[in-house]
C-alpha cells in the first residue's frame, strides 16, 4: 500500500511540475502581452477587458465546472462508475449556458449584448478522463498552445487595428476555446486507436455521449449529485471570495476603468508566483489527497499505510510554499518600486502602485498557506462537513465584502488587498483547525512539521532589513550603477537564503529533490557534492 501511495505521490509531483511549466508559459505570455498592449491602448479599455469581461468569463467558467470536477475526482468507499461520472460532467455545458445567461443579464456593462458562453466546458468529460488517467502533458498542450496563439492574435490585432478594442479580445478568446476543444477531442480520437488507449473506459470518442449505465440502468448516482451540490455551494462562495474585489469594482464602481486597469496590472504582477507555483501545487495535490483518502472517513478507517505518506506530504508541501512566500515577502518590499518602474514606467511606479505591490507580497504569504491547507480539507471533508463549511464561507463572504467597502474609503485600491488578507486569514484558521482535529488521534502533526526553522526565519528577517536599507540608500533615482548595486545586494541575500535552506531545511530539500525528474535531481546532487553538502534522499518504495 505504501508503494501505491508513493506512486500516486510521484504522479502528483509530475503533474505539479508540468502544471508549473504551463503556468509559466501562460503568465509569461500574458505578462509580455500586457507590457506591449499598455503602449497602444487606453487604460480605460484595459479596465473593461481585463476586469469586466475577463471577470465575466472566469465567473461563468468557474461556476459551471469547478464543483463537477471536484466531485468526479473524489475517492469514496464505494465504487463510482465511469458512466455516472461521464454523464455528470455533461452537466457542465448546460450549467455554463444557464450561468452565462444569468450573469450576462446582471452584468453592469454596456459592452455586453448577448450571453458569453465558455465553449471550453464541452471538453469537460475528456478533461476528467485525462486527469483520472494521469495524462498530465495533455493539459499543458491543451491550455498552453491556445493561450500562446491567443496572445499573438491580441498583440498583432492591437498593433494593426487598435480601434477594434473589445472586438479583438473577443475574437482571440473564441479562437482559444476552439483550439482547446480541437486539441482535447483530436488527442483522444487518435489515442483511442493505440494500444495504450485500450485501457481507458471508452473505446471510441462517441462513448462519451451521455446515456444510462448498463448495469444500474441509472444516469447518475445520488451520492455524486449530492456531493456536487455541496461543492457547487462551496464553489459559489469561493468564487465570491477569490474575485470579491472585482465584483465590488464592477457593481459599486468604486474605481474608474483606468484605475481598474492599473490595479489589474499590479494584480497580475503580484500573482506571478501564486500562478506559477502555488496554483499548480494546489491542483495536483488535491488530486493526490482526494485519490489517497476516503472522503469523510476518520484516519483509523483509511487504507493501511496511507496516512503517514499523506501527513508527511502535507507538511512538506506546506513548508515549501511558506518558504517561497517568505522569499516574496522578504524581497518584495525593497524591489517593488524598481520592478514597476522597469515594467510600466511612471504609469505604474507613480502613485500607489508600489504600495499596492508591497501589500500584495503579504497577501501572497496568506495565499500560499490557504491554498495547500484548503486543498487537503476539501479532499478529506465529508459531504455534511462541506455543507457546514459553506455556511462558514458565507460568513467570510459578508466579512470580506464589508471590509472591502470600508477599507477602500480610507485607503483606496490598497483596501481591496487588505480585505483579501482578512479573508485569507479567516479561511486559514478554519482549515488549520480542521487539520489539527483530523490528525489529533494520530501521532502525526503536519502543521508543526511545516513550520520553518529558526535559522531560516532569522535569515529572511535580516534579508528584509538589509534590502530595505539598500533601497533607501541606493535606489532608485540615484543613477544606473547604484541601482545595479541595489540589485546585487538582493542577489547576495537571496544566495544566503538558498544556502540556509539547503543546510538547515534538509528534510524539505530532500523531499523536493526526490520529487524532481531523475536527470535534474542527479545534476543538483552532483553540484551539492562538489560543495561538500551531502545527505540521503528518501528511498522509493
Buried (B, 14 or more C-beta within 10 A) or exposed (E): EEEBBBEBBBBBBBBBBBBBBBBBBBBBBBBEBBEBBBEEBBBBBBBBBBBBBBBBBBBBBBBBBBBBBBBBBBBBEEEBBBBBBBBBBBBBBEBBBBBBBEBBEEBEBEBBEEBBBBBBBBBBBBBBBBBBBBBBBBBBBBBBBBBBBBBBBBBEBBEEEBEEBBEBBBBBBEBBBEBBBBBBBEBBEEBBEEEEBEEBBBEEBEBBEBEEBEEEEEBBBEBBBBBBBBBBBBBBBBBBBBBBBBBBBBEEEBBEBBBBBBBBBBBBBBBBBBBBBBBBBBBBBBBBBBBBBBBBBEBEEBBEBBBEBBBBBBBBBBBBBBBBBBBBBBBBBBBBBBBBBBBBEEBBBBBBBBBBBBBBBBBBBBBBBBBBBBBBBBBBBBBEBBBEBBEBBBEBBEBBBEBBBEBBEEBBBBBBBBBBBBBBEBBBEBBBEBBEEBBEEBEBBBBEBBEBBEEBEEBBEBBBEBBBEBBEEBBBEEEEEBBEBBBEBBEBBBEBBEEBBBEBBBBBBBBBBBBBEEEEBEEBBEEBEEEEBEEEEBEEE
